[in-house]
Amino acid sequence: MNAKKDTTPIEIYSGSPWQVGMVKTLLEDSGIMVYMQDVIMGTLNPWWTAGGGAGAIRLFISDNDYEKAKEIVEEYERTQA
């Protein structure tokens, strides 16, 4: 039997509903489980999410996936510049 390794959630990205949806899809397509926070507020008040401000939707991943997720997010951000 394998012992389950403890994990810690890490925020990997925040932004508008559209941006977060794109990044979430990229991460999940790479086999990374993603947890979204502040979805309702970001959907009801999208103007609060501009620039990843106080109302931004936030994505969290397991610390076990951090390196892989970081590469994916950085590549996404490079293509958006």
Secondary structure, DSSP 4 states (H G I P E B T S, - for coil): -PPPPP--EEEEEEE-HHHHHHHHHHHHHTT---EEESHHHHHH-GGGGGGG-TT-EEEEEEGGGHHHHHHHHHHHHHHH-
